Amino acid sequence: MAAHTNSQGPEGNYDPAGNTQMFRAFVDEAETARPAAAAASHRQQASRTGLWLAVVAGLVVVIGAVAWLALR
């Protein structure tokens, strides 16, 4: 059982906590990926806000047209 501690398998999986240098590289990699993910999330949220505004504007137009036809 002790022979399997911190061993690298044939798949290339490794435990970054088993080696300080690999752990630091793992943390640095995660920190550089974080700003890109935040920017993508912000862009997605902005497009979602635009979608909601378009839906609300469309509903206002439809309700206005129905009211105009009903009161005509």
CHARMM-style PDB file with segment names, atoms N, HN, CA, C and O in Angstrom:
ATOM      1  N   MET     1       0.808  -1.178   0.000  1.00  0.00      PROA
ATOM      2  CA  MET     1       0.000   0.000   0.000  1.00  0.00      PROA
ATOM      3  C   MET     1       0.863   1.259   0.000  1.00  0.00      PROA
ATOM      4  O   MET     1       0.521   2.231  -0.674  1.00  0.00      PROA
ATOM      5  N   ALA     2       1.949   1.265   0.723  1.00  0.00      PROA
ATOM      6  HN  ALA     2       2.226   0.476   1.270  1.00  0.00      PROA
ATOM      7  CA  ALA     2       2.807   2.439   0.812  1.00  0.00      PROA
ATOM      8  C   ALA     2       3.544   2.699  -0.492  1.00  0.00      PROA
ATOM      9  O   ALA     2       4.050   3.803  -0.694  1.00  0.00      PROA
ATOM     10  N   ALA     3       3.621   1.729  -1.372  1.00  0.00      PROA
ATOM     11  HN  ALA     3       3.211   0.832  -1.208  1.00  0.00      PROA
ATOM     12  CA  ALA     3       4.330   1.896  -2.631  1.00  0.00      PROA
ATOM     13  C   ALA     3       3.585   2.828  -3.581  1.00  0.00      PROA
ATOM     14  O   ALA     3       4.189   3.358  -4.513  1.00  0.00      PROA
ATOM     15  N   HSD     4       2.302   3.038  -3.370  1.00  0.00      PROA
ATOM     16  HN  HSD     4       1.810   2.608  -2.613  1.00  0.00      PROA
ATOM     17  CA  HSD     4       1.508   3.866  -4.268  1.00  0.00      PROA
ATOM     18  C   HSD     4       1.466   5.338  -3.860  1.00  0.00      PROA
ATOM     19  O   HSD     4       0.794   6.128  -4.523  1.00  0.00      PROA
ATOM     20  N   THR     5       2.139   5.717  -2.825  1.00  0.00      PROA
ATOM     21  HN  THR     5       2.685   5.075  -2.287  1.00  0.00      PROA
ATOM     22  CA  THR     5       2.119   7.092  -2.352  1.00  0.00      PROA
ATOM     23  C   THR     5       2.898   7.993  -3.299  1.00  0.00      PROA
ATOM     24  O   THR     5       4.057   7.723  -3.612  1.00  0.00      PROA
ATOM     25  N   ASN     6       2.255   9.069  -3.757  1.00  0.00      PROA
ATOM     26  HN  ASN     6       1.313   9.289  -3.503  1.00  0.00      PROA
ATOM     27  CA  ASN     6       2.869  10.069  -4.636  1.00  0.00      PROA
ATOM     28  C   ASN     6       3.499   9.477  -5.892  1.00  0.00      PROA
ATOM     29  O   ASN     6       4.549   9.941  -6.336  1.00  0.00      PROA
ATOM     30  N   SER     7       2.880   8.475  -6.456  1.00  0.00      PROA
ATOM     31  HN  SER     7       2.027   8.098  -6.095  1.00  0.00      PROA
ATOM     32  CA  SER     7       3.426   7.905  -7.692  1.00  0.00      PROA
ATOM     33  C   SER     7       2.655   8.463  -8.878  1.00  0.00      PROA
ATOM     34  O   SER     7       1.458   8.737  -8.798  1.00  0.00      PROA
ATOM     35  N   GLN     8       3.366   8.619  -9.961  1.00  0.00      PROA
ATOM     36  HN  GLN     8       4.339   8.396 -10.026  1.00  0.00      PROA
ATOM     37  CA  GLN     8       2.743   9.106 -11.186  1.00  0.00      PROA
ATOM     38  C   GLN     8       2.308   7.904 -11.999  1.00  0.00      PROA
ATOM     39  O   GLN     8       3.109   7.018 -12.297  1.00  0.00      PROA
ATOM     40  N   GLY     9       1.030   7.881 -12.358  1.00  0.00      PROA
ATOM     41  HN  GLY     9       0.379   8.601 -12.117  1.00  0.00      PROA
ATOM     42  CA  GLY     9       0.488   6.761 -13.106  1.00  0.00      PROA
ATOM     43  C   GLY     9       0.806   6.862 -14.574  1.00  0.00      PROA
ATOM     44  O   GLY     9       1.339   7.877 -15.022  1.00  0.00      PROA
ATOM     45  N   PRO    10       0.491   5.836 -15.330  1.00  0.00      PROA
ATOM     46  CA  PRO    10       0.769   5.848 -16.765  1.00  0.00      PROA
ATOM     47  C   PRO    10      -0.075   6.883 -17.516  1.00  0.00      PROA
ATOM     48  O   PRO    10       0.268   7.249 -18.640  1.00  0.00      PROA
ATOM     49  N   GLU    11      -1.159   7.355 -16.923  1.00  0.00      PROA
ATOM     50  HN  GLU    11      -1.438   7.058 -16.010  1.00  0.00      PROA
ATOM     51  CA  GLU    11      -2.012   8.345 -17.573  1.00  0.00      PROA
ATOM     52  C   GLU    11      -1.427   9.749 -17.482  1.00  0.00      PROA
ATOM     53  O   GLU    11      -1.912  10.656 -18.157  1.00  0.00      PROA
ATOM     54  N   GLY    12      -0.411   9.947 -16.674  1.00  0.00      PROA
ATOM     55  HN  GLY    12      -0.017   9.210 -16.125  1.00  0.00      PROA
ATOM     56  CA  GLY    12       0.178  11.262 -16.504  1.00  0.00      PROA
ATOM     57  C   GLY    12      -0.473  12.053 -15.379  1.00  0.00      PROA
ATOM     58  O   GLY    12      -0.177  13.236 -15.210  1.00  0.00      PROA
ATOM     59  N   ASN    13      -1.341  11.435 -14.617  1.00  0.00      PROA
ATOM     60  HN  ASN    13      -1.582  10.474 -14.754  1.00  0.00      PROA
ATOM     61  CA  ASN    13      -1.950  12.120 -13.477  1.00  0.00      PROA
ATOM     62  C   ASN    13      -0.906  12.266 -12.388  1.00  0.00      PROA
ATOM     63  O   ASN    13      -0.146  11.335 -12.121  1.00  0.00      PROA
ATOM     64  N   TYR    14      -0.865  13.426 -11.759  1.00  0.00      PROA
ATOM     65  HN  TYR    14      -1.482  14.182 -11.976  1.00  0.00      PROA
ATOM     66  CA  TYR    14       0.091  13.639 -10.688  1.00  0.00      PROA
ATOM     67  C   TYR    14      -0.582  14.422  -9.582  1.00  0.00      PROA
ATOM     68  O   TYR    14      -1.584  15.102  -9.803  1.00  0.00      PROA
ATOM     69  N   ASP    15      -0.036  14.323  -8.423  1.00  0.00      PROA
ATOM     70  HN  ASP    15       0.778  13.771  -8.244  1.00  0.00      PROA
ATOM     71  CA  ASP    15      -0.539  15.025  -7.256  1.00  0.00      PROA
ATOM     72  C   ASP    15       0.317  16.266  -7.051  1.00  0.00      PROA
ATOM     73  O   ASP    15       1.460  16.147  -6.610  1.00  0.00      PROA
ATOM     74  N   PRO    16      -0.207  17.475  -7.362  1.00  0.00      PROA
ATOM     75  CA  PRO    16       0.618  18.672  -7.224  1.00  0.00      PROA
ATOM     76  C   PRO    16       1.003  18.960  -5.778  1.00  0.00      PROA
ATOM     77  O   PRO    16       1.963  19.692  -5.537  1.00  0.00      PROA
ATOM     78  N   ALA    17       0.283  18.408  -4.818  1.00  0.00      PROA
ATOM     79  HN  ALA    17      -0.497  17.813  -5.014  1.00  0.00      PROA
ATOM     80  CA  ALA    17       0.641  18.641  -3.421  1.00  0.00      PROA
ATOM     81  C   ALA    17       1.840  17.787  -3.007  1.00  0.00      PROA
ATOM     82  O   ALA    17       2.436  18.030  -1.958  1.00  0.00      PROA
ATOM     83  N   GLY    18       2.194  16.800  -3.811  1.00  0.00      PROA
ATOM     84  HN  GLY    18       1.710  16.602  -4.663  1.00  0.00      PROA
ATOM     85  CA  GLY    18       3.305  15.929  -3.472  1.00  0.00      PROA
ATOM     86  C   GLY    18       4.664  16.546  -3.738  1.00  0.00      PROA
ATOM     87  O   GLY    18       5.672  16.032  -3.253  1.00  0.00      PROA
ATOM     88  N   ASN    19       4.722  17.626  -4.488  1.00  0.00      PROA
ATOM     89  HN  ASN    19       3.903  18.043  -4.882  1.00  0.00      PROA
ATOM     90  CA  ASN    19       5.977  18.252  -4.846  1.00  0.00      PROA
ATOM     91  C   ASN    19       5.768  19.765  -4.804  1.00  0.00      PROA
ATOM     92  O   ASN    19       4.837  20.269  -5.432  1.00  0.00      PROA
ATOM     93  N   THR    20       6.598  20.488  -4.093  1.00  0.00      PROA
ATOM     94  HN  THR    20       7.355  20.078  -3.583  1.00  0.00      PROA
ATOM     95  CA  THR    20       6.416  21.929  -3.928  1.00  0.00      PROA
ATOM     96  C   THR    20       6.474  22.656  -5.265  1.00  0.00      PROA
ATOM     97  O   THR    20       5.679  23.564  -5.507  1.00  0.00      PROA
ATOM     98  N   GLN    21       7.389  22.276  -6.122  1.00  0.00      PROA
ATOM     99  HN  GLN    21       8.035  21.538  -5.926  1.00  0.00      PROA
ATOM    100  CA  GLN    21       7.523  22.946  -7.412  1.00  0.00      PROA
ATOM    101  C   GLN    21       6.274  22.720  -8.270  1.00  0.00      PROA
ATOM    102  O   GLN    21       5.784  23.656  -8.903  1.00  0.00      PROA
ATOM    103  N   MET    22       5.757  21.494  -8.297  1.00  0.00      PROA
ATOM    104  HN  MET    22       6.155  20.734  -7.784  1.00  0.00      PROA
ATOM    105  CA  MET    22       4.549  21.216  -9.076  1.00  0.00      PROA
ATOM    106  C   MET    22       3.350  21.941  -8.469  1.00  0.00      PROA
ATOM    107  O   MET    22       2.481  22.419  -9.198  1.00  0.00      PROA
ATOM    108  N   PHE    23       3.298  22.026  -7.138  1.00  0.00      PROA
ATOM    109  HN  PHE    23       4.005  21.638  -6.546  1.00  0.00      PROA
ATOM    110  CA  PHE    23       2.191  22.723  -6.492  1.00  0.00      PROA
ATOM    111  C   PHE    23       2.200  24.208  -6.857  1.00  0.00      PROA
ATOM    112  O   PHE    23       1.153  24.781  -7.158  1.00  0.00      PROA
ATOM    113  N   ARG    24       3.372  24.826  -6.830  1.00  0.00      PROA
ATOM    114  HN  ARG    24       4.222  24.361  -6.585  1.00  0.00      PROA
ATOM    115  CA  ARG    24       3.462  26.249  -7.190  1.00  0.00      PROA
ATOM    116  C   ARG    24       3.059  26.463  -8.651  1.00  0.00      PROA
ATOM    117  O   ARG    24       2.370  27.434  -8.964  1.00  0.00      PROA
ATOM    118  N   ALA    25       3.477  25.576  -9.539  1.00  0.00      PROA
ATOM    119  HN  ALA    25       4.037  24.787  -9.285  1.00  0.00      PROA
ATOM    120  CA  ALA    25       3.091  25.695 -10.945  1.00  0.00      PROA
ATOM    121  C   ALA    25       1.577  25.527 -11.094  1.00  0.00      PROA
ATOM    122  O   ALA    25       0.958  26.217 -11.904  1.00  0.00      PROA
ATOM    123  N   PHE    26       0.982  24.626 -10.328  1.00  0.00      PROA
ATOM    124  HN  PHE    26       1.484  24.066  -9.670  1.00  0.00      PROA
ATOM    125  CA  PHE    26      -0.460  24.403 -10.347  1.00  0.00      PROA
ATOM    126  C   PHE    26      -1.210  25.648  -9.883  1.00  0.00      PROA
ATOM    127  O   PHE    26      -2.202  26.036 -10.500  1.00  0.00      PROA
ATOM    128  N   VAL    27      -0.752  26.271  -8.816  1.00  0.00      PROA
ATOM    129  HN  VAL    27       0.054  25.956  -8.315  1.00  0.00      PROA
ATOM    130  CA  VAL    27      -1.398  27.480  -8.293  1.00  0.00      PROA
ATOM    131  C   VAL    27      -1.233  28.633  -9.267  1.00  0.00      PROA
ATOM    132  O   VAL    27      -2.188  29.370  -9.509  1.00  0.00      PROA
ATOM    133  N   ASP    28      -0.040  28.809  -9.833  1.00  0.00      PROA
ATOM    134  HN  ASP    28       0.737  28.210  -9.636  1.00  0.00      PROA
ATOM    135  CA  ASP    28       0.186  29.884 -10.796  1.00  0.00      PROA
ATOM    136  C   ASP    28      -0.697  29.711 -12.024  1.00  0.00      PROA
ATOM    137  O   ASP    28      -1.221  30.690 -12.556  1.00  0.00      PROA
ATOM    138  N   GLU    29      -0.861  28.483 -12.471  1.00  0.00      PROA
ATOM    139  HN  GLU    29      -0.435  27.688 -12.039  1.00  0.00      PROA
ATOM    140  CA  GLU    29      -1.706  28.203 -13.628  1.00  0.00      PROA
ATOM    141  C   GLU    29      -3.160  28.563 -13.329  1.00  0.00      PROA
ATOM    142  O   GLU    29      -3.846  29.124 -14.184  1.00  0.00      PROA
ATOM    143  N   ALA    30      -3.631  28.249 -12.140  1.00  0.00      PROA
ATOM    144  HN  ALA    30      -3.075  27.793 -11.446  1.00  0.00      PROA
ATOM    145  CA  ALA    30      -5.008  28.561 -11.756  1.00  0.00      PROA
ATOM    146  C   ALA    30      -5.215  30.068 -11.653  1.00  0.00      PROA
ATOM    147  O   ALA    30      -6.277  30.565 -12.029  1.00  0.00      PROA
ATOM    148  N   GLU    31      -4.232  30.801 -11.154  1.00  0.00      PROA
ATOM    149  HN  GLU    31      -3.370  30.397 -10.848  1.00  0.00      PROA
ATOM    150  CA  GLU    31      -4.363  32.256 -11.021  1.00  0.00      PROA
ATOM    151  C   GLU    31      -4.373  32.945 -12.371  1.00  0.00      PROA
ATOM    152  O   GLU    31      -5.067  33.950 -12.529  1.00  0.00      PROA
ATOM    153  N   THR    32      -3.635  32.449 -13.348  1.00  0.00      PROA
ATOM    154  HN  THR    32      -3.072  31.634 -13.220  1.00  0.00      PROA
ATOM    155  CA  THR    32      -3.636  33.080 -14.665  1.00  0.00      PROA
ATOM    156  C   THR    32      -4.918  32.780 -15.423  1.00  0.00      PROA
ATOM    157  O   THR    32      -5.309  33.560 -16.291  1.00  0.00      PROA
ATOM    158  N   ALA    33      -5.577  31.682 -15.122  1.00  0.00      PROA
ATOM    159  HN  ALA    33      -5.260  31.048 -14.416  1.00  0.00      PROA
ATOM    160  CA  ALA    33      -6.824  31.338 -15.799  1.00  0.00      PROA
ATOM    161  C   ALA    33      -8.005  32.102 -15.211  1.00  0.00      PROA
ATOM    162  O   ALA    33      -9.020  32.273 -15.887  1.00  0.00      PROA
ATOM    163  N   ARG    34      -7.896  32.558 -13.985  1.00  0.00      PROA
ATOM    164  HN  ARG    34      -7.072  32.419 -13.436  1.00  0.00      PROA
ATOM    165  CA  ARG    34      -9.017  33.214 -13.304  1.00  0.00      PROA
ATOM    166  C   ARG    34      -9.467  34.517 -13.966  1.00  0.00      PROA
ATOM    167  O   ARG    34     -10.673  34.687 -14.141  1.00  0.00      PROA
ATOM    168  N   PRO    35      -8.584  35.459 -14.351  1.00  0.00      PROA
ATOM    169  CA  PRO    35      -9.053  36.704 -14.967  1.00  0.00      PROA
ATOM    170  C   PRO    35      -9.782  36.473 -16.292  1.00  0.00      PROA
ATOM    171  O   PRO    35     -10.751  37.172 -16.589  1.00  0.00      PROA
ATOM    172  N   ALA    36      -9.339  35.521 -17.076  1.00  0.00      PROA
ATOM    173  HN  ALA    36      -8.552  34.954 -16.835  1.00  0.00      PROA
ATOM    174  CA  ALA    36     -10.010  35.232 -18.341  1.00  0.00      PROA
ATOM    175  C   ALA    36     -11.415  34.706 -18.092  1.00  0.00      PROA
ATOM    176  O   ALA    36     -12.348  35.061 -18.812  1.00  0.00      PROA
ATOM    177  N   ALA    37     -11.570  33.865 -17.082  1.00  0.00      PROA
ATOM    178  HN  ALA    37     -10.812  33.577 -16.498  1.00  0.00      PROA
ATOM    179  CA  ALA    37     -12.885  33.328 -16.758  1.00  0.00      PROA
ATOM    180  C   ALA    37     -13.806  34.427 -16.248  1.00  0.00      PROA
ATOM    181  O   ALA    37     -14.996  34.422 -16.561  1.00  0.00      PROA
ATOM    182  N   ALA    38     -13.284  35.366 -15.472  1.00  0.00      PROA
ATOM    183  HN  ALA    38     -12.317  35.370 -15.217  1.00  0.00      PROA
ATOM    184  CA  ALA    38     -14.097  36.470 -14.965  1.00  0.00      PROA
ATOM    185  C   ALA    38     -14.550  37.373 -16.105  1.00  0.00      PROA
ATOM    186  O   ALA    38     -15.692  37.834 -16.107  1.00  0.00      PROA
ATOM    187  N   ALA    39     -13.680  37.630 -17.068  1.00  0.00      PROA
ATOM    188  HN  ALA    39     -12.753  37.256 -17.066  1.00  0.00      PROA
ATOM    189  CA  ALA    39     -14.049  38.470 -18.208  1.00  0.00      PROA
ATOM    190  C   ALA    39     -15.124  37.780 -19.054  1.00  0.00      PROA
ATOM    191  O   ALA    39     -16.058  38.433 -19.519  1.00  0.00      PROA
ATOM    192  N   ALA    40     -14.997  36.481 -19.253  1.00  0.00      PROA
ATOM    193  HN  ALA    40     -14.238  35.951 -18.875  1.00  0.00      PROA
ATOM    194  CA  ALA    40     -16.003  35.746 -20.017  1.00  0.00      PROA
ATOM    195  C   ALA    40     -17.344  35.760 -19.301  1.00  0.00      PROA
ATOM    196  O   ALA    40     -18.388  35.890 -19.939  1.00  0.00      PROA
ATOM    197  N   SER    41     -17.322  35.629 -17.986  1.00  0.00      PROA
ATOM    198  HN  SER    41     -16.473  35.524 -17.467  1.00  0.00      PROA
ATOM    199  CA  SER    41     -18.552  35.664 -17.203  1.00  0.00      PROA
ATOM    200  C   SER    41     -19.211  37.036 -17.306  1.00  0.00      PROA
ATOM    201  O   SER    41     -20.434  37.128 -17.414  1.00  0.00      PROA
ATOM    202  N   HSD    42     -18.403  38.111 -17.273  1.00  0.00      PROA
ATOM    203  HN  HSD    42     -17.410  38.036 -17.185  1.00  0.00      PROA
ATOM    204  CA  HSD    42     -18.945  39.463 -17.380  1.00  0.00      PROA
ATOM    205  C   HSD    42     -19.584  39.676 -18.752  1.00  0.00      PROA
ATOM    206  O   HSD    42     -20.657  40.271 -18.845  1.00  0.00      PROA
ATOM    207  N   ARG    43     -18.938  39.198 -19.819  1.00  0.00      PROA
ATOM    208  HN  ARG    43     -18.066  38.714 -19.744  1.00  0.00      PROA
ATOM    209  CA  ARG    43     -19.500  39.331 -21.164  1.00  0.00      PROA
ATOM    210  C   ARG    43     -20.810  38.574 -21.275  1.00  0.00      PROA
ATOM    211  O   ARG    43     -21.762  39.063 -21.883  1.00  0.00      PROA
ATOM    212  N   GLN    44     -20.865  37.387 -20.695  1.00  0.00      PROA
ATOM    213  HN  GLN    44     -20.091  36.989 -20.201  1.00  0.00      PROA
ATOM    214  CA  GLN    44     -22.082  36.589 -20.752  1.00  0.00      PROA
ATOM    215  C   GLN    44     -23.203  37.286 -19.990  1.00  0.00      PROA
ATOM    216  O   GLN    44     -24.348  37.291 -20.441  1.00  0.00      PROA
ATOM    217  N   GLN    45     -22.887  37.869 -18.847  1.00  0.00      PROA
ATOM    218  HN  GLN    45     -21.957  37.865 -18.480  1.00  0.00      PROA
ATOM    219  CA  GLN    45     -23.900  38.572 -18.054  1.00  0.00      PROA
ATOM    220  C   GLN    45     -24.396  39.807 -18.805  1.00  0.00      PROA
ATOM    221  O   GLN    45     -25.589  40.107 -18.768  1.00  0.00      PROA
ATOM    222  N   ALA    46     -23.515  40.516 -19.477  1.00  0.00      PROA
ATOM    223  HN  ALA    46     -22.546  40.273 -19.507  1.00  0.00      PROA
ATOM    224  CA  ALA    46     -23.913  41.700 -20.237  1.00  0.00      PROA
ATOM    225  C   ALA    46     -24.838  41.316 -21.384  1.00  0.00      PROA
ATOM    226  O   ALA    46     -25.814  42.020 -21.643  1.00  0.00      PROA
ATOM    227  N   SER    47     -24.553  40.217 -22.077  1.00  0.00      PROA
ATOM    228  HN  SER    47     -23.761  39.645 -21.866  1.00  0.00      PROA
ATOM    229  CA  SER    47     -25.423  39.795 -23.171  1.00  0.00      PROA
ATOM    230  C   SER    47     -26.761  39.316 -22.636  1.00  0.00      PROA
ATOM    231  O   SER    47     -27.787  39.483 -23.295  1.00  0.00      PROA
ATOM    232  N   ARG    48     -26.763  38.726 -21.453  1.00  0.00      PROA
ATOM    233  HN  ARG    48     -25.930  38.590 -20.918  1.00  0.00      PROA
ATOM    234  CA  ARG    48     -28.014  38.279 -20.845  1.00  0.00      PROA
ATOM    235  C   ARG    48     -28.866  39.485 -20.467  1.00  0.00      PROA
ATOM    236  O   ARG    48     -30.089  39.434 -20.599  1.00  0.00      PROA
ATOM    237  N   THR    49     -28.246  40.570 -19.999  1.00  0.00      PROA
ATOM    238  HN  THR    49     -27.252  40.611 -19.892  1.00  0.00      PROA
ATOM    239  CA  THR    49     -28.979  41.789 -19.660  1.00  0.00      PROA
ATOM    240  C   THR    49     -29.613  42.386 -20.912  1.00  0.00      PROA
ATOM    241  O   THR    49     -30.762  42.826 -20.876  1.00  0.00      PROA
ATOM    242  N   GLY    50     -28.883  42.403 -22.002  1.00  0.00      PROA
ATOM    243  HN  GLY    50     -27.950  42.046 -22.031  1.00  0.00      PROA
ATOM    244  CA  GLY    50     -29.425  42.890 -23.263  1.00  0.00      PROA
ATOM    245  C   GLY    50     -30.596  42.058 -23.737  1.00  0.00      PROA
ATOM    246  O   GLY    50     -31.565  42.590 -24.276  1.00  0.00      PROA
ATOM    247  N   LEU    51     -30.511  40.764 -23.539  1.00  0.00      PROA
ATOM    248  HN  LEU    51     -29.724  40.331 -23.101  1.00  0.00      PROA
ATOM    249  CA  LEU    51     -31.607  39.868 -23.920  1.00  0.00      PROA
ATOM    250  C   LEU    51     -32.862  40.189 -23.120  1.00  0.00      PROA
ATOM    251  O   LEU    51     -33.958  40.253 -23.677  1.00  0.00      PROA
ATOM    252  N   TRP    52     -32.702  40.391 -21.815  1.00  0.00      PROA
ATOM    253  HN  TRP    52     -31.812  40.338 -21.363  1.00  0.00      PROA
ATOM    254  CA  TRP    52     -33.854  40.725 -20.968  1.00  0.00      PROA
ATOM    255  C   TRP    52     -34.469  42.056 -21.384  1.00  0.00      PROA
ATOM    256  O   TRP    52     -35.693  42.186 -21.411  1.00  0.00      PROA
ATOM    257  N   LEU    53     -33.652  43.030 -21.703  1.00  0.00      PROA
ATOM    258  HN  LEU    53     -32.658  42.925 -21.680  1.00  0.00      PROA
ATOM    259  CA  LEU    53     -34.176  44.323 -22.152  1.00  0.00      PROA
ATOM    260  C   LEU    53     -34.962  44.172 -23.447  1.00  0.00      PROA
ATOM    261  O   LEU    53     -36.003  44.808 -23.612  1.00  0.00      PROA
ATOM    262  N   ALA    54     -34.488  43.350 -24.361  1.00  0.00      PROA
ATOM    263  HN  ALA    54     -33.642  42.833 -24.227  1.00  0.00      PROA
ATOM    264  CA  ALA    54     -35.192  43.111 -25.623  1.00  0.00      PROA
ATOM    265  C   ALA    54     -36.523  42.403 -25.381  1.00  0.00      PROA
ATOM    266  O   ALA    54     -37.521  42.726 -26.025  1.00  0.00      PROA
ATOM    267  N   VAL    55     -36.544  41.445 -24.462  1.00  0.00      PROA
ATOM    268  HN  VAL    55     -35.733  41.183 -23.939  1.00  0.00      PROA
ATOM    269  CA  VAL    55     -37.788  40.727 -24.155  1.00  0.00      PROA
ATOM    270  C   VAL    55     -38.813  41.677 -23.548  1.00  0.00      PROA
ATOM    271  O   VAL    55     -39.984  41.650 -23.925  1.00  0.00      PROA
ATOM    272  N   VAL    56     -38.379  42.516 -22.609  1.00  0.00      PROA
ATOM    273  HN  VAL    56     -37.427  42.537 -22.303  1.00  0.00      PROA
ATOM    274  CA  VAL    56     -39.292  43.478 -21.978  1.00  0.00      PROA
ATOM    275  C   VAL    56     -39.820  44.469 -23.011  1.00  0.00      PROA
ATOM    276  O   VAL    56     -41.012  44.775 -23.017  1.00  0.00      PROA
ATOM    277  N   ALA    57     -38.952  44.971 -23.879  1.00  0.00      PROA
ATOM    278  HN  ALA    57     -37.984  44.722 -23.874  1.00  0.00      PROA
ATOM    279  CA  ALA    57     -39.385  45.909 -24.914  1.00  0.00      PROA
ATOM    280  C   ALA    57     -40.385  45.244 -25.857  1.00  0.00      PROA
ATOM    281  O   ALA    57     -41.366  45.870 -26.258  1.00  0.00      PROA
ATOM    282  N   GLY    58     -40.150  43.998 -26.208  1.00  0.00      PROA
ATOM    283  HN  GLY    58     -39.353  43.489 -25.881  1.00  0.00      PROA
ATOM    284  CA  GLY    58     -41.081  43.268 -27.059  1.00  0.00      PROA
ATOM    285  C   GLY    58     -42.441  43.086 -26.392  1.00  0.00      PROA
ATOM    286  O   GLY    58     -43.477  43.223 -27.043  1.00  0.00      PROA
ATOM    287  N   LEU    59     -42.441  42.783 -25.112  1.00  0.00      PROA
ATOM    288  HN  LEU    59     -41.600  42.672 -24.583  1.00  0.00      PROA
ATOM    289  CA  LEU    59     -43.714  42.633 -24.391  1.00  0.00      PROA
ATOM    290  C   LEU    59     -44.474  43.954 -24.329  1.00  0.00      PROA
ATOM    291  O   LEU    59     -45.697  43.973 -24.474  1.00  0.00      PROA
ATOM    292  N   VAL    60     -43.766  45.050 -24.117  1.00  0.00      PROA
ATOM    293  HN  VAL    60     -42.773  45.035 -24.000  1.00  0.00      PROA
ATOM    294  CA  VAL    60     -44.415  46.361 -24.093  1.00  0.00      PROA
ATOM    295  C   VAL    60     -45.057  46.658 -25.437  1.00  0.00      PROA
ATOM    296  O   VAL    60     -46.174  47.173 -25.486  1.00  0.00      PROA
ATOM    297  N   VAL    61     -44.375  46.344 -26.521  1.00  0.00      PROA
ATOM    298  HN  VAL    61     -43.467  45.925 -26.482  1.00  0.00      PROA
ATOM    299  CA  VAL    61     -44.926  46.580 -27.861  1.00  0.00      PROA
ATOM    300  C   VAL    61     -46.155  45.712 -28.093  1.00  0.00      PROA
ATOM    301  O   VAL    61     -47.164  46.202 -28.600  1.00  0.00      PROA
ATOM    302  N   VAL    62     -46.091  44.438 -27.734  1.00  0.00      PROA
ATOM    303  HN  VAL    62     -45.271  44.040 -27.323  1.00  0.00      PROA
ATOM    304  CA  VAL    62     -47.228  43.531 -27.943  1.00  0.00      PROA
ATOM    305  C   VAL    62     -48.421  43.967 -27.092  1.00  0.00      PROA
ATOM    306  O   VAL    62     -49.543  44.023 -27.594  1.00  0.00      PROA
ATOM    307  N   ILE    63     -48.197  44.275 -25.827  1.00  0.00      PROA
ATOM    308  HN  ILE    63     -47.285  44.230 -25.420  1.00  0.00      PROA
ATOM    309  CA  ILE    63     -49.297  44.706 -24.957  1.00  0.00      PROA
ATOM    310  C   ILE    63     -49.882  46.028 -25.461  1.00  0.00      PROA
ATOM    311  O   ILE    63     -51.098  46.213 -25.428  1.00  0.00      PROA
ATOM    312  N   GLY    64     -49.046  46.933 -25.918  1.00  0.00      PROA
ATOM    313  HN  GLY    64     -48.058  46.783 -25.944  1.00  0.00      PROA
ATOM    314  CA  GLY    64     -49.532  48.196 -26.482  1.00  0.00      PROA
ATOM    315  C   GLY    64     -50.370  47.977 -27.727  1.00  0.00      PROA
ATOM    316  O   GLY    64     -51.403  48.623 -27.899  1.00  0.00      PROA
ATOM    317  N   ALA    65     -49.939  47.072 -28.602  1.00  0.00      PROA
ATOM    318  HN  ALA    65     -49.100  46.546 -28.463  1.00  0.00      PROA
ATOM    319  CA  ALA    65     -50.699  46.778 -29.820  1.00  0.00      PROA
ATOM    320  C   ALA    65     -52.043  46.145 -29.478  1.00  0.00      PROA
ATOM    321  O   ALA    65     -53.055  46.488 -30.091  1.00  0.00      PROA
ATOM    322  N   VAL    66     -52.074  45.233 -28.518  1.00  0.00      PROA
ATOM    323  HN  VAL    66     -51.252  44.954 -28.021  1.00  0.00      PROA
ATOM    324  CA  VAL    66     -53.332  44.599 -28.105  1.00  0.00      PROA
ATOM    325  C   VAL    66     -54.260  45.645 -27.491  1.00  0.00      PROA
ATOM    326  O   VAL    66     -55.457  45.655 -27.778  1.00  0.00      PROA
ATOM    327  N   ALA    67     -53.724  46.513 -26.658  1.00  0.00      PROA
ATOM    328  HN  ALA    67     -52.751  46.505 -26.425  1.00  0.00      PROA
ATOM    329  CA  ALA    67     -54.547  47.562 -26.045  1.00  0.00      PROA
ATOM    330  C   ALA    67     -55.074  48.517 -27.099  1.00  0.00      PROA
ATOM    331  O   ALA    67     -56.233  48.929 -27.034  1.00  0.00      PROA
ATOM    332  N   TRP    68     -54.241  48.879 -28.072  1.00  0.00      PROA
ATOM    333  HN  TRP    68     -53.300  48.544 -28.125  1.00  0.00      PROA
ATOM    334  CA  TRP    68     -54.667  49.782 -29.131  1.00  0.00      PROA
ATOM    335  C   TRP    68     -55.791  49.162 -29.964  1.00  0.00      PROA
ATOM    336  O   TRP    68     -56.757  49.840 -30.312  1.00  0.00      PROA
ATOM    337  N   LEU    69     -55.661  47.864 -30.284  1.00  0.00      PROA
ATOM    338  HN  LEU    69     -54.876  47.313 -30.001  1.00  0.00      PROA
ATOM    339  CA  LEU    69     -56.721  47.184 -31.036  1.00  0.00      PROA
ATOM    340  C   LEU    69     -57.995  47.034 -30.213  1.00  0.00      PROA
ATOM    341  O   LEU    69     -59.092  47.141 -30.761  1.00  0.00      PROA
ATOM    342  N   ALA    70     -57.877  46.793 -28.935  1.00  0.00      PROA
ATOM    343  HN  ALA    70     -56.985  46.706 -28.490  1.00  0.00      PROA
ATOM    344  CA  ALA    70     -59.059  46.611 -28.078  1.00  0.00      PROA
ATOM    345  C   ALA    70     -59.800  47.922 -27.884  1.00  0.00      PROA
ATOM    346  O   ALA    70     -61.028  47.922 -27.797  1.00  0.00      PROA
ATOM    347  N   LEU    71     -59.089  49.035 -27.812  1.00  0.00      PROA
ATOM    348  HN  LEU    71     -58.091  49.035 -27.882  1.00  0.00      PROA
ATOM    349  CA  LEU    71     -59.721  50.325 -27.564  1.00  0.00      PROA
ATOM    350  C   LEU    71     -60.124  51.054 -28.838  1.00  0.00      PROA
ATOM    351  O   LEU    71     -60.720  52.128 -28.763  1.00  0.00      PROA
ATOM    352  N   ARG    72     -59.829  50.527 -29.947  1.00  0.00      PROA
ATOM    353  HN  ARG    72     -59.344  49.654 -30.008  1.00  0.00      PROA
ATOM    354  CA  ARG    72     -60.108  51.161 -31.227  1.00  0.00      PROA
ATOM    355  C   ARG    72     -61.531  51.084 -31.640  1.00  0.00      PROA
ATOM    356  OT1 ARG    72     -61.893  51.584 -32.706  1.00  0.00      PROA
TER     357      ARG     72
END
